[in-house]
Amino acid sequence: MMTTLTRIVVTAAVLAAAAPAMAQDGATTGSASASGASGSASGEWSASSGSGGGGGHLGVGAEQMSTGASGASVVWDAGKWRLGGLLAVEVQGETDLFFGARFFYRMHQQGPADLSIGAGAGVFRNGNADVTDVHVEGAIQLRAFLNQAVAVGASLGAGFVATGGDGTDDFLGLGGQLLGGAGIWYFF
């Protein structure tokens, strides 16, 4: 699953680098580019459809927590904050299941990008080993909207995994790129 998520994020990043930048309009409202983006004097950006971080939108995609757990995600973006759920199921003999939730508060927005701080938690049930692990993270997340509906993001932070008694040690990590995760979302 990690390899697929990495491919998606790398492809989206290449497309973002090749796409023309969306400029902000200095007026209080108005067209900033032919793409239909609008700007405001406060520095907030939102797409003409209201998405792009403007709030009140549902997004679906895939993302990874700082602890390494990843899955399909559903995100409710309320503008200043967002709440998302992650779900991953793998059936190979026994069933492995991961369910998690993440909350992020937007601290800064510039153009079609925002920077947020948040936390997440999840439970991983390993059916083969009959073990349950608890994942907890604190992270910062950078999102960039490639257009009015598609966003890519990367997060990094600290994560802790409490293992469920299978003889392995708990995991505590604090760092940068190696503890980061990425995601891609489509907002309606």
C-alpha positions in Angstrom: 0.0 0.0 0.0 2.9 2.4 0.8 4.4 1.9 -2.7 1.0 2.8 -4.3 0.6 5.9 -2.1 4.2 7.0 -2.9 3.5 6.7 -6.6 0.3 8.8 -6.4 2.0 11.5 -4.4 5.1 11.7 -6.7 2.8 11.8 -9.8 0.7 14.6 -8.2 3.9 16.6 -7.2 5.2 16.4 -10.8 1.9 17.6 -12.1 1.9 20.4 -9.6 5.4 21.5 -10.6 4.3 21.6 -14.3 1.1 23.4 -13.7 1.0 27.2 -13.9 1.0 29.0 -10.5 -2.3 30.6 -9.4 -1.7 34.3 -8.6 -3.7 36.2 -6.1 -5.7 39.2 -7.1 -5.0 42.4 -5.0 -8.7 43.4 -5.0 -11.1 42.2 -2.4 -12.7 39.7 -4.8 -12.0 39.0 -8.5 -10.6 36.6 -10.9 -7.0 35.8 -10.3 -6.4 33.6 -13.4 -8.1 31.8 -16.2 -8.4 28.8 -13.9 -11.3 30.5 -12.0 -9.5 31.1 -8.7 -10.4 34.1 -6.7 -8.4 36.0 -4.1 -9.1 38.4 -1.3 -7.3 41.1 0.5 -7.0 38.9 3.6 -4.7 36.5 1.6 -7.3 33.7 1.7 -7.7 31.7 -1.5 -10.7 29.7 -2.6 -11.8 28.3 -5.8 -14.9 29.7 -7.5 -16.8 26.5 -6.6 -16.0 27.2 -2.9 -13.5 24.4 -2.4 -9.8 24.7 -2.2 -9.7 25.1 1.5 -12.6 27.5 1.6 -14.5 25.2 4.0 -17.6 23.1 4.1 -16.4 20.4 1.7 -16.0 16.7 1.8 -12.9 15.1 0.4 -11.9 11.5 -0.4 -8.4 10.2 -1.0 -5.5 8.4 0.6 -3.0 9.5 3.3 -0.4 8.2 5.8 0.0 9.0 9.5 3.5 9.8 10.9 3.5 6.3 12.5 3.4 4.7 9.0 -0.2 3.6 9.1 -2.0 4.5 5.9 -5.4 4.0 4.3 -8.2 5.4 2.3 -9.4 8.7 3.8 -12.5 10.8 4.0 -12.0 14.4 5.1 -14.5 17.1 6.2 -12.8 20.5 5.6 -14.7 23.2 7.5 -12.3 25.9 6.5 -10.3 26.7 9.6 -10.2 23.1 10.7 -10.6 19.6 9.2 -11.4 16.2 10.5 -10.6 13.0 8.6 -11.0 9.3 9.0 -8.7 6.6 7.7 -9.6 3.0 6.9 -7.5 0.1 5.6 -8.5 -3.5 5.3 -6.2 -6.4 4.1 -7.4 -10.0 3.8 -4.7 -12.5 3.5 -5.7 -15.6 5.5 -6.8 -13.5 8.5 -8.1 -10.0 8.2 -6.0 -7.0 9.2 -7.9 -3.8 9.9 -6.8 -0.2 10.6 -9.1 2.6 11.6 -7.9 6.1 12.5 -8.9 9.7 12.8 -6.9 12.9 12.3 -7.7 16.5 13.2 -5.9 19.6 11.8 -6.3 23.3 12.6 -5.2 25.7 9.8 -2.6 28.1 11.1 -1.7 29.8 7.9 -2.9 30.0 4.3 -1.2 31.6 1.3 -2.6 31.2 -2.2 -3.7 27.7 -2.8 -1.7 26.2 0.1 -2.1 26.0 3.8 -0.1 24.9 6.8 -1.9 23.1 9.7 -1.1 21.6 13.1 -2.9 18.6 14.4 -3.0 15.1 15.9 -4.3 11.7 15.1 -5.0 8.3 16.6 -5.8 4.9 15.2 -6.1 1.2 16.0 -4.5 -1.5 14.0 -5.8 -5.1 14.4 -3.5 -7.7 13.1 -5.6 -10.8 12.5 -2.7 -13.2 11.8 -1.0 -12.4 15.1 -4.2 -11.7 17.1 -2.6 -8.4 18.2 -4.0 -4.8 18.4 -1.7 -1.8 18.2 -2.6 1.8 19.1 -1.1 4.6 16.9 -0.9 8.2 18.2 0.7 11.2 16.4 1.2 14.9 16.6 2.0 16.5 13.2 2.1 19.5 11.0 0.7 19.3 7.5 1.2 21.2 4.4 -1.5 21.0 1.7 -1.3 22.5 -1.8 -4.3 22.6 -4.2 -3.4 21.6 -7.7 -6.7 22.9 -8.9 -10.2 23.7 -7.5 -10.8 20.1 -6.3 -7.5 18.2 -6.0 -5.1 18.6 -3.1 -1.8 17.0 -2.2 -0.2 17.1 1.2 2.7 16.1 3.3 2.8 15.8 7.1 5.6 15.2 9.5 5.8 15.0 13.3 6.1 12.6 16.2 4.4 9.2 16.5 4.0 6.5 19.1 2.8 3.0 18.6 1.8 0.9 21.6 2.0 -2.8 20.6 -0.5 -5.3 21.8 1.6 -7.8 23.7 3.1 -9.9 20.9 6.6 -9.6 22.3 7.7 -6.6 20.2 8.6 -3.3 21.8 6.6 -0.2 21.6 7.7 2.4 19.0 8.4 6.1 19.7 9.6 8.3 16.9 10.4 12.0 16.5 11.9 13.4 13.4 11.5 14.8 10.0 11.3 13.2 6.6 11.5 9.5 7.7 8.4 10.0 10.0 6.5 12.0 7.4 3.5 10.9 5.5 1.8 12.1 2.4 -1.7 12.2 1.0 -3.9 13.2 -2.0 -7.5 14.2 -1.8 -10.4 15.1 -4.1 -12.9 17.7 -2.7 -16.5 17.9 -3.8 
